[in-house]
Amino acid sequence: MEETSLQCRYCHRPIAVPASRCPWCGQTIMVICARCKQYTDDQGTVCQHCGAPLEPDRLEGVRIGVGLDDQMARLMADRRRAHLLASGVVAQYITGFFYADAQRRTVLVELFGLPMDPRREAAALLFAAIAYLVERDYCVLHFTADGESPLWTEVRAWDGQEISLEGALARQAGLGQTLLQALRRVIAEETGAAVEGEPLARPRRRPAERPFIRPAADAIVEVARWTVLPDHQEREACREIYQLLVQFVRRDPARARLVAEEVLEALAWSPA
């Protein structure tokens, strides 16, 4: 099996290196052959490489991080601490969260409108990440005065996926920043843009020989799509996350609208 042709049989997305689980959807797709120590299709009866009757190597968990680049190593670690994150679920099942007909429309459509495009998708993902962190008591928004961006404050340390919008935003909490400042720094980290006179940031997970400023919407959507999710059923996961979004909006509609405006402003600020 050539590494360049690897593709998940569940979500059909390309996979950079062999792994036991798909880095996109988290489904189990491969095991390590006990005989030749190479990854092979877990549904096969024989190893794709050595042809021996397939017997999974029970030491896979020890070897799983060997020889992987930093990006894949972080994804592997994220599988062990994966939460059902709002941004990851919305990114994976985006059309269901941007639904509208003559009678009904989802809360994301109410806040960001239609048609869905990269900018609205990125805004929805950032909004979902903020809602998750607030509703799960990782962060809180402190309002100081009318018209000012609320302070973005940590309640408890982040213990979820590192590669996620929730993780990126949680790392910005508790630094004396407003929500708008935190959003801009997350966008800068992912795109390579400059923040308030600071030097251009190197985009995370991008090779040093390719320093460029990426479009903000593309960078934000990519992070959410890379987020590893735990095993889940689509219907139940979407229901849980949608209920979380509705709860966040209904607790304080004015706060939800302000957060949506701050997200859109942060995306518009990016020079890319």
N, C-alpha and C positions, 0 to 999 in steps of 0.2 A: 504494500500500500504506500503510495507516494504522499509525503506530508503536504505537498501543495494541493492535493486533490481531496484532502479530508473534508468531510461534510457530515453534519449531524443528521441522523435519519429522522429526528423528531422535528426540529425547527428548520432544518435544511440550510443552516448558515455555515460558512467556512470555518474551519478550525486550524489554528496556526501550527500546533504541535499535538502529537498524540496525548491523550489524557483519559482517565477513567470516566470523567463526566464532561459533558459539553459545557464550555465556559459561558455560553449564552443562556441556555435553558436549564442547566443543571441535571439533565437526564443522564443516567448511566449508559455509556455507549461502548466502553472497552474494558478489557482486563489485561493483566500482564501474564503471558504464557509462562508456566512454571519451568518449561524446558529451555526456551531460547531467550526468555526475559524481555520480550518485545510486546508492545501493545497490539492487541488483536480484537476483532469484533467479539463482543461478549455473547452474541446470539449464535455464533458458529459452533460447530461440533469439533472442528479441527483448527489449529493455529494457521492463520493466513501466511505466516512466514516460514515455519519449519515443517508444517504439515502433521505434527503430532496431535493425537487426541487432546482436545482442549482441557487443560487443568489450570485454573487460575493460580497465580503465585500468591500465597497468603502473606508475603512480605511486601505487597504493593504499597501499603501505607507508609513503610519505611523509605521506599525508593521514590515515592511520588514526586518529591521536590528536586531530585537529583538531575542536574543538567538543564534545568529550565531557566529562562531569562527572568528578570525581576517581575515583569508583568504577569507571567504565568505563575510564578511563585506566589504572588499576592492573590491571584485568583484561587489557587489551591488553598491558601490559608482562609480565604473568604468562605469557602465551602464549609469549613468547620464551624464558622460563627454566623452563618447566613440567617438573616431575618427575612420575612416576607415584606420587603420594602415597597413603599408606595410608588416611588419613581420607577423601579424595575418592573413592577406589575403593569403600570400604565404604559411604559415603553413597549412591553411585550404584547399588550393587547390594546393598542392605542385606539383603534377604530371604535371599540365598544365604549370607551370613555369620552369620545367625541360624537355621541349619537344625538340626533334631533329629528323629530318628525312634526306633523301638524299640531300634536297635542303635548308632546314632552320633549325636553332637552336636558342633557346632563348638566351638572354644576360647572364642569369645565367649559361647556359651550356657553353657559350663562356668563361666565367670567371673561372668556377669551374670544368668543364668537366663532364663526365659520366663514370660509372653508378651512379645514385643517391644513396648515402648511408648516414648514420647518420652524418658523418663528413661533407660531402658536403651540406647536408640539413642545419646543424647548421651554416655553413659558409654563405650560401645563406641568411639565416634569419638575421644574424648579418649585412651582407652587405645591405640588404633591409632596416633594421632599420636605418642605417647610411644615406643611400640615402634619406629616408623619412625626417629625421631631417634636412638634408642640403637643400633639395628641398622645404621644407615647412618653411624654415628660422627660425628654432629653434637653429641650431648649424652651425658652419662654420669650415672648415679645413684651418689652417694657415701653409703654408710651409715656413720653415726657411732656410734650406740648403739641397743640394742634398744628398740623402741617409739617411736622418733623418726622423723619424716619424713626421708627421704634428701635430701641437698643436690642441687640441680638445676644441673649445671655444663656449660658450653660446652666442646666439643672443637675445633670449627672453625665458622667463620662460616656462617650460613644463606645459601644461594644459590638457593633455590627460590621458589615462589609466595608473594607477600606475603599475599594473601587465602587463608589456610589455617590450620587449627589447628596444623599443624607450624610455620608461620611465626610464629604468635602465641606458641607455647610456646618456640621457639628464641630469640625476643627477650627472654624472661624468664630465660634461662640465663646463668650467669656473673655474677649480681648478688648473690651471697651469700644466695640464698633456698633454702628447702626446696621440694620438689616441690609440697607442699600450698599453700604461699604462691604459687608460680608459677601453679598451677591457679586459685586464687582471683583472682589479678590478671587472668588471661585472661578468666575469667567476668565480672569487673567491667568490663573493657574492652568486652565485647560486650553487656552488659546494662544498664550504667549504675548498678550497685550500688556501695556503698561498701566499702572494704577497711580494716579495723583503724583506724577513726576518721578516715580520709581523707574528703574531700568526695566527693559522688556523682560518678561519672565520667559523661561524656556518651557514650552508646553510639556506637561507631564506625559510620560510614556512615549515621547517622541525622540528619535535619535538626535544626538548633538549636531550631526552634519546637516540637519534639515530644520534650521531655525526660521520659522515663519509664523505669521499670525493667522490662525485659522478662523473661519466664520464662527461666530459665537454659537449660533443655533446648532450647527453641525457638531461642534465639540460637546455641547451639553447633551444632545441626543445620543452621541456615541458613548458617553460615560454611562448613561442609564441603560443602554443596550448591552454594555459589557457587564453590568452588575449581575453577579451570581445570585440566583434565588434558590431557596430550599425546594425539595420535592413538593409539588402542590397540584391540585386540580384547578383547571382554569376557571371554572364557574365559581367555585368557592373562594378562590383567591381574589377574583375580580369583585365579588360581592363584599368581601371583607374590606378591601381597599376603598371601594366606592362608598361604603358606609362611613369609613374614616373621613373621607373628603367631605361628605355631606355633614357629618358631625362638626367638623372644623368650621364649615361655612355657617351652619345654623347657630352655633354657639355665639357668633358675633359676625353678622353679615358685613358690617362696616369694616371690621378688621380684615375679613377675607378680601373685600374689594381693594383695600389699601395694599395688602400683600401682593395681589395680582398687579396693581399699578407699579409697585416697587420692582417686581420681576420684569415687567415690560420695560421700565426705565433702565434697569441694569442691562438688559439685552440691547436696547437702543444705544446705550453709552458705548458699547464695544466698537472700536474703530474698524473691526473686520466685518 
